[in-house]
Amino acid sequence: KTLVILISGRGSNMQALLEAQLPVDRIVVVSNNPDAEGLKTAAALGIQTATIDHRVFSNREAFDAALAEEIDHYQPELIALAGFMRILTRDFVLRYQGRLMNIHPSLLPAFPGLHTHQRALQEGVKIHGCTVHFVTSALDHGPIVIQAAIPILANDTCQTLAKRVLQQEHRIYSQAVCWFMHGRIRLCGNTVTVSEASI
Ligand code: GRF
């Protein structure tokens, strides 16, 4: 089984997946950003990497077509977006329906998009967290696989909050990918089914 991880930057979620001893035969890391820190981390761990630089393409469709061509070389069971900062076209998302997951640093449907920790603090919510979801063409709105919640503390800053959420991201993303690879999680239409059968 093959897992493709798409990254754009630091790659700490990618690293958590690489260290999670997932039931896969091969992992390939693909970045749209040749300078992504995560590419170095992956290479240092002996993981195959590739870069499809989005700046070389004149539009989103052309970039996504090149990305899909690269991904299809590997025939992955699952494509995990891990801090991948490009919005994907509808065609791309449909092509990989049920095989495309994302980690988002909020309790969706609250705070889709960017600056989630800052917005959670501004809104004064008391519970925050992160969400693993299947990707659909609605940004940050796909069917939810797993969430983790944490309390917001009185003296939290964006940084302290981000740090505690990130620890949970690493935990639930590995869990979700592991379950998917064991065949326990499936997307049926717009619903995620989790089976106990193959534990
Ligand atoms: C994570 O918080 C992820 O949820 C968000 O971007 C951040 C990426 O961090 N989409 P990393 O590259 O995985 O360290």
Residues whose N, C-alpha, C, O or C-beta is under 5 A from the ligand:
A	BS01	GRF	G9 R10 G11 S12 N13 M14 A82 G83 I103 H104 P105
